[in-house]
């Protein structure tokens, strides 16, 4: 998927803040806090299945802590059934796919976890709708 197309999908799916595509291959999709900025790797969105058999929508994400001058790169995912419900769990994995932790979210609840889940679920919804339009 082209970078511009991906940025457009993020824009269409973003419910919490302004989306800005950057030249370094990351897209700012979440409101910044005083100390952190959360970004998503362009073209990293995918729908896959966990080892437990759940269909999930996932992205590679980056948490940039400006006070500690530290960058953490992770994978974030939401079960597609949680996207449909509008609430559930945002799971954080290491970049190699090992479980780290999870956060509960409710669509648009104002938390960073919800902002991440809202964008992941929004992109999933847009792609699903586009695919449905191509059916006969």
Steps between C-alpha positions, in 0.01 A plus 500: 500500500643837408606734779252768392217244492592379851511857632156559347364191674645620830342841445164343424524278807643748750250601764726663758749740347651645189690253287829605347710294261872548552796447272655232722236235426297553818157660528402702807153379585448577863485808717832575660537502875743726682769234475401255228405483135343185356553418133413215266732351239368577153384185318521283814125439537397137461221264591634172635421222746650453845637166622170471691301527176362855539487725193679826583582829333855609577760769436859570589503792740757732650491678836742792508568622855644848455588556867706180528615518137387139450324327212307175542383307193221246551211323330149598602190296421127489560272202438277580204199395713599770755511751215144407411385531863676833555676384816744231605874457535798661331789252519863608486765261372875523454601563141566124471144420606542405867226615740592801719177642648145610420263789568122509501339762277163641410470682168584869546554469877777760488790269590808438289400131483161593360662739250723218374210253488272755330748548217572127459127422498426794271750383239360146528146632445599710197686210337213260571250743345721548194526122453121459536441754222706284263278196548226409256 
